[in-house]
Amino acid sequence: MEEFVNKVKDAKSVDEIKAIAKECGLELADDKAEELFKMISNQTGELSDDELEAVAGGGIVDTIKHWVGSLFGR
């Protein structure tokens, strides 16, 4: 999971996120890849309550770790 987080934080597209997930041996559904891309690129301009909670002591890496951990049960 750590490898995925470190690589995905700089992803420039949903397809790139899916490729990184596959490379790291993770199955990532299209809707989850899109959700993660929106989180990374902050396209909405606002964070959800969960995202705000996740970054309360860290940055985007902590947010991604929290999101990936909840998705994959890690």
N, CA, C and O of each residue as an XYZ file, in Angstrom:
296
protein
N       0.820     -1.188      0.000
C       0.000      0.000      0.000
C       0.873      1.265      0.000
O       0.536      2.249     -0.657
N       1.966      1.238      0.720
C       2.854      2.404      0.802
C       3.379      2.797     -0.578
O       3.449      3.979     -0.917
N       3.747      1.786     -1.368
C       4.240      2.043     -2.723
C       3.152      2.725     -3.563
O       3.426      3.682     -4.287
N       1.926      2.226     -3.459
C       0.806      2.808     -4.197
C       0.606      4.273     -3.811
O       0.471      5.137     -4.678
N       0.589      4.542     -2.518
C       0.373      5.911     -2.028
C       1.457      6.843     -2.544
O       1.163      7.944     -3.011
N       2.702      6.411     -2.463
C       3.808      7.265     -2.899
C       3.764      7.570     -4.393
O       4.140      8.661     -4.822
N       3.306      6.606     -5.176
C       3.251      6.807     -6.625
C       2.006      7.578     -7.059
O       2.079      8.420     -7.955
N       0.872      7.296     -6.432
C      -0.397      7.831     -6.909
C      -0.591      9.317     -6.566
O      -1.396      9.996     -7.203
N       0.127      9.814     -5.580
C      -0.094     11.206     -5.165
C       0.211     12.214     -6.274
O      -0.273     13.345     -6.232
N       0.996     11.818     -7.244
C       1.335     12.709     -8.351
C       0.652     12.318     -9.667
O       1.016     12.821    -10.730
N      -0.325     11.432     -9.593
C      -1.013     10.969    -10.806
C      -1.708     12.125    -11.513
O      -2.247     13.029    -10.874
N      -1.686     12.083    -12.824
C      -2.259     13.160    -13.643
C      -3.582     12.771    -14.302
O      -4.207     13.591    -14.974
N      -4.016     11.496    -14.106
C      -5.268     11.064    -14.720
C      -5.811      9.828    -14.003
O      -5.103      9.161    -13.248
N      -7.072      9.547    -14.260
C      -7.710      8.352    -13.721
C      -7.017      7.110    -14.276
O      -6.774      6.152    -13.542
N      -6.701      7.123    -15.557
C      -6.023      5.972    -16.166
C      -4.661      5.724    -15.524
O      -4.256      4.575    -15.347
N      -3.959      6.794    -15.178
C      -2.662      6.642    -14.524
C      -2.840      6.009    -13.133
O      -2.041      5.164    -12.730
N      -3.869      6.412    -12.418
C      -4.159      5.827    -11.102
C      -4.450      4.336    -11.241
O      -3.952      3.526    -10.460
N      -5.253      3.979    -12.232
C      -5.582      2.571    -12.446
C      -4.333      1.768    -12.800
O      -4.179      0.636    -12.342
N      -3.440      2.339    -13.608
C      -2.208      1.653    -13.992
C      -1.301      1.456    -12.777
O      -0.689      0.399    -12.626
N      -1.213      2.457    -11.921
C      -0.398      2.361    -10.709
C      -0.969      1.283     -9.787
O      -0.224      0.479     -9.227
N      -2.291      1.272     -9.636
C      -2.936      0.260     -8.796
C      -2.609     -1.142     -9.308
O      -2.248     -2.026     -8.531
N      -2.735     -1.332    -10.600
C      -2.459     -2.642    -11.203
C      -1.004     -3.035    -10.977
O      -0.703     -4.179    -10.635
N      -0.112     -2.077    -11.172
C       1.318     -2.316    -10.976
C       1.614     -2.732     -9.529
O       2.535     -3.508     -9.275
N       0.825     -2.209     -8.588
C       1.015     -2.517     -7.164
C       0.190     -3.726     -6.711
O       0.169     -4.060     -5.527
N      -0.484     -4.376     -7.657
C      -1.252     -5.569     -7.343
C      -2.589     -5.294     -6.682
O      -3.116     -6.145     -5.966
N      -3.147     -4.106     -6.917
C      -4.428     -3.729     -6.327
C      -5.499     -3.657     -7.404
O      -5.238     -3.209     -8.521
N      -6.697     -4.096     -7.069
C      -7.844     -3.973     -7.959
C      -8.570     -2.683     -7.585
O      -8.985     -2.521     -6.437
N      -8.724     -1.784     -8.517
C      -9.366     -0.504     -8.242
C     -10.451     -0.267     -9.289
O     -10.162     -0.113    -10.475
N     -11.691     -0.240     -8.836
C     -12.828     -0.011     -9.730
C     -12.751      1.393    -10.324
O     -12.158      2.298     -9.738
N     -13.361      1.556    -11.494
C     -13.340      2.853    -12.185
C     -13.843      3.987    -11.304
O     -13.238      5.058    -11.259
N     -14.957      3.752    -10.597
C     -15.526      4.827     -9.775
C     -14.603      5.202     -8.623
O     -14.547      6.368     -8.232
N     -13.880      4.228     -8.075
C     -12.939      4.518     -6.984
C     -11.708      5.243     -7.511
O     -11.170      6.120     -6.835
N     -11.259      4.888     -8.708
C     -10.133      5.585     -9.319
C     -10.510      7.045     -9.593
O      -9.702      7.951     -9.386
N     -11.740      7.262    -10.058
C     -12.210      8.628    -10.302
C     -12.318      9.415     -8.996
O     -11.954     10.589     -8.942
N     -12.816      8.767     -7.954
C     -12.937      9.408     -6.643
C     -11.561      9.817     -6.118
O     -11.386     10.926     -5.613
N     -10.592      8.918     -6.241
C      -9.236      9.216     -5.786
C      -8.625     10.340     -6.608
O      -7.962     11.219     -6.057
N      -8.837     10.322     -7.913
C      -8.286     11.389     -8.758
C      -8.868     12.750     -8.368
O      -8.142     13.741     -8.308
N     -10.152     12.797     -8.107
C     -10.772     14.047     -7.674
C     -10.176     14.523     -6.358
O      -9.947     15.716     -6.160
N      -9.930     13.574     -5.462
C      -9.338     13.925     -4.175
C      -7.938     14.495     -4.366
O      -7.583     15.512     -3.769
N      -7.154     13.832     -5.199
C      -5.778     14.260     -5.429
C      -5.725     15.616     -6.124
O      -4.962     16.499     -5.732
N      -6.536     15.765     -7.147
C      -6.496     17.004     -7.921
C      -7.370     18.090     -7.319
O      -7.319     19.247     -7.737
N      -8.189     17.699     -6.312
C      -9.083     18.630     -5.634
C      -9.912     19.421     -6.643
O     -10.021     20.644     -6.558
N     -10.491     18.698     -7.596
C     -11.270     19.338     -8.658
C     -12.512     20.030     -8.133
O     -12.981     20.997     -8.734
N     -13.051     19.555     -7.030
C     -14.278     20.164     -6.505
C     -13.993     21.429     -5.732
O     -14.884     22.258     -5.545
N     -12.746     21.594     -5.273
C     -12.397     22.776     -4.501
C     -12.760     22.663     -3.031
O     -12.407     23.538     -2.240
N     -13.458     21.602     -2.652
C     -13.845     21.396     -1.267
C     -13.519     19.977     -0.852
O     -13.535     19.056     -1.669
N     -13.222     19.812      0.431
C     -12.973     18.489      0.974
C     -14.200     17.997      1.716
O     -14.917     18.779      2.340
N     -14.435     16.698      1.644
C     -15.523     16.111      2.413
C     -15.127     16.091      3.881
O     -13.969     16.342      4.217
N     -16.076     15.795      4.753
C     -15.777     15.705      6.182
C     -14.707     14.651      6.447
O     -13.812     14.870      7.262
N     -14.793     13.503      5.761
C     -13.794     12.446      5.929
C     -12.411     12.911      5.489
O     -11.416     12.624      6.154
N     -12.348     13.627      4.373
C     -11.071     14.126      3.883
C     -10.494     15.159      4.849
O      -9.293     15.152      5.121
N     -11.342     16.045      5.368
C     -10.877     17.028      6.343
C     -10.317     16.350      7.583
O      -9.277     16.745      8.110
N     -11.022     15.324      8.041
C     -10.576     14.585      9.211
C      -9.234     13.901      8.941
O      -8.360     13.868      9.807
N      -9.084     13.367      7.755
C      -7.860     12.639      7.397
C      -6.651     13.554      7.312
O      -5.535     13.121      7.600
N      -6.842     14.799      6.927
C      -5.709     15.716      6.771
C      -5.491     16.592      7.992
O      -4.649     17.490      7.966
N      -6.224     16.347      9.046
C      -6.143     17.192     10.235
C      -4.728     17.261     10.813
O      -4.430     18.208     11.540
N      -3.875     16.335     10.536
C      -2.516     16.396     11.044
C      -1.501     16.102      9.961
O      -0.321     15.925     10.261
N      -1.918     16.048      8.736
C      -0.992     15.693      7.671
C      -1.379     16.332      6.366
O      -2.172     17.273      6.328
N      -0.812     15.816      5.295
C      -1.072     16.352      3.978
C      -1.777     15.343      3.102
O      -2.466     14.451      3.596
N      -1.603     15.485      1.807
C      -2.300     14.645      0.838
C      -1.891     13.182      0.977
O      -2.707     12.292      0.737
N      -0.650     12.919      1.358
C      -0.212     11.527      1.522
C      -1.016     10.852      2.625
O      -1.438      9.706      2.470
N      -1.233     11.552      3.741
C      -2.034     10.987      4.825
C      -3.473     10.782      4.380
O      -4.103      9.792      4.752
N      -3.992     11.699      3.596
C      -5.354     11.571      3.090
C      -5.476     10.339      2.197
O      -6.430      9.572      2.323
N      -4.524     10.151      1.306
C      -4.537      8.997      0.412
C      -4.410      7.710      1.218
O      -5.124      6.743      0.954
N      -3.508      7.689      2.199
C      -3.341      6.499      3.036
C      -4.643      6.141      3.732
O      -5.040      4.976      3.769
N      -5.302      7.145      4.279
C      -6.574      6.911      4.964
C      -7.607      6.348      3.985
O      -8.288      5.369      4.290
N      -7.718      6.962      2.829
C      -8.700      6.541      1.821
C      -8.408      5.125      1.342
O      -9.309      4.289      1.283
N      -7.152      4.853      0.999
C      -6.771      3.529      0.505
C      -6.961      2.489      1.612
O      -7.440      1.385      1.354
N      -6.591      2.838      2.826
C      -6.758      1.917      3.939
C      -8.201      1.534      4.155
O      -8.506      0.366      4.398
N      -9.098      2.508      4.068
C     -10.517      2.203      4.254
C     -11.065      1.401      3.075
O     -11.956      0.570      3.254
N     -10.548      1.639      1.890
C     -11.011      0.919      0.711
C     -10.573     -0.538      0.716
O     -11.351     -1.432      0.384
N      -9.327     -0.765      1.093
C      -8.768     -2.113      1.037
C      -8.678     -2.779      2.405
O      -8.105     -3.861      2.531
N      -9.236     -2.146      3.425
C      -9.254     -2.740      4.753
C      -7.896     -2.887      5.384
O      -7.634     -3.852      6.102
N      -7.029     -1.929      5.116
C      -5.662     -1.971      5.680
C      -5.420     -0.775      6.551
O      -4.334     -0.631      7.113
